[in-house]
Amino acid sequence: MPELRQNIITREWVIIAKERARRPDQFIRPKKESDPLPQFDPGCPFCPGNEAMSAAETYRVADRDGWKVRVVENKFPALSQEGDRVRRVDGVFRSMSGVGFHEVVVENRRHDLSPALYSVEEFRTILGAYRARYMKIRKDPRVEAIIIFKNHGESAGTSLVHPHSQITATPIVPTQIRHRMDEAIRFFDETGDCVFCTTLRRELADRHRIIASTDSFVAFIPYAALSPFHLWIFPVRHCSSFDEIEEYEITDLAATLRTVLGKLYHGLNDPDYNFSIRSIPAREGQREYFHWYLTVIPRIVRTAGFEIGSGMYINTAIPEESAKFLRDVSVD
């Protein structure tokens, strides 16, 4: 019989369709016959030597061989750094000036390298760039929320194949973030505990959905995962804002992210995916009720009419089986 599960953090319900469930190996992406990418593309604005083709640079990590990671302004930004934050209300019509930040993190010099094949040190450099820009952007009084995300693959929304991720900063707190905060506050008021810490303790005790762990981070598929292989990476230490991550935690997160993306790459044949870092709004400080984390969503199924019409998802992969499948995938 199908089972409805609720995610205690988001309060979302999901249908785990056991009768329609597919084996984990049935989600493996078919190999595509295509020409291999070159290590350097003369027409790519993110390749070394083509720096003049991209917008203004805001951050760089370099060594004797040149830059390792660059952060540049998005050439076609969704938000503008110029202007004041102005709110307008005309009855039911409400708007705000589109001020904020939209930057691109060029993760690697090589044009053809999949993130799943990065070294721990390469991931560490990228995460350090995220933190540096997060700390800088957070100081802008017009900014309310900072979202760090990556689109990997065409179905995940990427438009350039050179490995990159993005940082956006908005002048409002998006509804989804506000909703998670409200639910976290509600749980804290009722129990006196952080819902994220509570979930992590329970997942560690249960072990069935754990994929990988280090001293500082735990990767797992949620009990009520919305889609196949949807997973979360939680810091063990309670911390509300991503930019408060410590140096030793960056190293551990780099190792965890390399393991998780490597398992997806080798186990599911490099599926398209999105990942994002979910953190407390920029104007908030450390809070007992909120815990930042990273989410990875493989794009191996499509959202259909039921999901759009109800806001509730049907997951045709059983989370415990998906987690076991990924645990058994070797990345070395």
N, C-alpha and C positions, 0 to 999 in steps of 0.2 A: 504494500500500500504506500502511496506517496506520503511524504512527511513535510509539514510546515515547520520551519525553524525560524527563530527570531534572533537577530543580532542585538545583543544587549547594549552595545555602544551606539549604534545608529537607530535602534528600534525598528529597523526594516525587517519585514517578513520575506522569506524566500521559500519556494516550493522545491524540495529535493525530490525529483521525479525518479524514484527508484525503479519503477517498471520500465521507464524509458531510458534509464541510465546506460551510458556507454562505458566500455572498459577504458581505463586511462590510455592504453596504447592506441585506441581508436581516434584519439585527438591529435596524433602525430601528424604534423604538416607534411604533405607530399613534397618531395624534392622538385624544385623547379629547374628546368633546363634553360640556363641563361649564361651569357658570357661573364667570366669573372670580372670583378671591378678592378681597375688599376690602383696601384698604391698612390699615384698622383694623377689628378685630373686638371689639365691646364685651364679648363673653364669653370672650375669650382672655386667660389669665393673663400672657402675655408681651408684650402690647401696651402701649404707653406710656399711663399713667394707670391701669392695672390692677395696679400693682406690689403692692398689698396682697393680691391673689389668689394670689401665689406665695409660696414659703417664704422663709426668711431669706436676705438678700443677703450674699455673701462677697467680692464684687469688683465694681468699676464703673469704666468709662471714660466720661467726660462732656465736653461742651463747652458753649458758651453756649446751645445749643438743647436741651440735656437729655442723657440718657445715650445713648451709642453702642453699648456692649456691657455686659451685666450677667451676672454669675455668681451663681446662687442654688442653695441646697440643693434636691435633688430632693424633691418633696412626698411621693413614694412610694419611698423609697430602698431599693435592694437591700442596702445595708450601713449600719450605724449608727456614728456618730462616738462614741457613748457606750460606756464599758466597756473592759475589758482584753482583750488577746489571750490566750485560754486554749485550749490544745490538749488534747484528750481521746482516749485510746486504750483500747479494750476489745477486745483480740484483733484480729479483722479489721475491727471497726467503729471508724472514726476520724472525729473531728469537731473543729471549732474555732469559737469564738465569732465571730459575723459582724460584726466591727468593721471600719471603713474609712470611705471617703468616697464620696459619690455626688452630683455636682453637675451643674447644667444651665447651659450657656453660651448665653444669649439673644443671638444674633449680630447682630440688626438691629432697628430700631424698626418697620420695615414688615412687615406680616403676610403680604403677597403676594409678596415678593421671592425669586426663586430664587437660591441661592448662586452659580450660574454667572454671574449678572449683577452680582455685587458688583464694586466698584472694587478696584484694588490696595491702596489705603489702607484700605478696609473689611476686606479679608483681613488686612492687616498688623495692624490693631487686634485682630482676633479671635485671631491667632497670638500676639500679645503677651499677651493675657489667658490663653491656654493656658500660656504660659511662666511667667507670674506665679503662677498657681495651682499649677502643677507644682512650682515651687521652694518654695512654702509647704508644700504637702502632703508633700513629700519629707522634711521635717524631722521628721515624726511617726514615732517609733520603732516604732510598730505596723504601719507601711506597708511592704510588700515590693515591690509593683508598682503602677504608675500607667498606666492605659489611657485615652487620649483618643480618642473615636470620634464619628462622625456617622452617623445613619440618615436617608437622604433618600428619601422615598416609602413608600407602604404596604407593598410587598413587601420593603422593606429594614428594616421594623420600626418605623417612626415612628408615633406616636400623636397628635401635635399638628402641625399644618401650619406654624405659625409657625417660621421658620428658627432652628434651635438645634442644638447638639451637646452632648456629655456628657463628664464626667471621672469616672472611678471609680478608687479606690485599694483594693487588696485586701491582706489580712494574710498572703497566701502568694504565691509566684511560680507563676502558672498553668503547666500542663504544656506548652502550646505554646511559651511564652516560654522555659522551661527547655530544651526540646528544641532550639530554635534556638541557644541559648547553647552547649549541648553540641556541636552540629555545628560551630559557629564555632570552639570550642576545639580540636576534633579537626583541623580544617583548618589552624589556626594551628600546632599541634604538628607537623603533617606538612610544612608548606611555609614556615613562618615569616612568613606574610602573612595579612592580613585577607581573608576570603572575600567580604565585601561590596565592598571596594576592588578585589579581583581581578575580580569580576563587572562592576563599573562600568567598569574599564579595557577589558575585553573587549567590552562593549556599545558603548562609545564608538569602539573600533577597527572594530567590525563595522558599526555604524550602521543596520542593517536594522530594528531594533525601537525605535529612538529616536523619541519623539513630540515632545519639546520640551526645550530646555536653556537655562540661563543660566550666568553665571560660577560660581554656587554650587550649582546643582541640576540634575539630569538626570531627566527623566521617560521611562520606557520600559516596554514590555510584555515581561515575562520570556520567555526562551527556552522555558521549560516552564510557561507560564501555565496555571493550573488551569481557567480559564473565559474566555469571550469578553471581550476588552477589559480583562481584569484587568491593572492596571498598578501600577508602583512609582515613587516619587519618592525618589531618593537624594541626600543632600548630597555634594558633591565633597570637602569637607574631612572627614577621618576624625574622627569624634566619636561617643562611645558613648551619651550621654544627651541627650535632646531639650532639656532646660533649659539646656544649655551653648551653644545657638544664639546667634550674635552678631547685633547689630542689622542689619548689612548683609545677613546671611543671611535674616533675617525678611522683609526687603523682597524679596529674590530668591525666597524660597519663596512669598510672596504672589503674585508675578507668575506663577510656575510653576503654582500651584494654580488661579489664575484662567484661565490658558491651558488647562490640562487639563480642568477642569470645563466650560469654555466649549466645547471641542471635543466633549465628550460631549453637551452640551446641544444644540448646533447640528447635530452630525453624526448623533446617534442619537435626537433629539427628546426630550431631557430624561429619560433613563432613571432609574429608581430605583437607588440605589447606597449602599454603605457605605464610609466611609473610616476608617482608624485610624492612629495614630502608634505605631510599634513602637520601644520604647526599652529600654535595659538596666535591670534591676531597681533599685529605689530605694536599696538598701543598697550597690550596687556603684558604683565610681568609674570614671574613664577606663580603658578596657581596649584593648589593641592588637588584640584579636581581634573586637570587636563594634562595630557601626556602626548608629546609629538610622536609621530611614527611615519613609516614609509610604506606605500602600497604599490603592488605590481599587479597589473591586470592584463593577462594574455588575451589577444583578440582572436580567439579561435572559434567563437560562435557569434551569431548576429542577434542584435536586439530586434524583437518582432512585435507584432500588434498587441499581444497580451501585456508585455512589459510596458509599452507606451501607454496603453489604455488604463492599466491598473497601478503602475508604479511598483509592481511586485515582480520579481524575476523567477524564472523557472530554470533551475540548475540541473542539467542532465549528467553531471559528474558528482559522485558521492565524495565529499571532502576527505573522509578518512582514507579512501582508496587512492585519491589523487596525491595525498601527502605521502603515502607509502610508496607510490610509484616514483615520486621525485626523490625520496630518501634513498632509494636503491640505485639512482643514476649516479655514476661516477664522473667527476669533472677533472680528474688528474690523468 
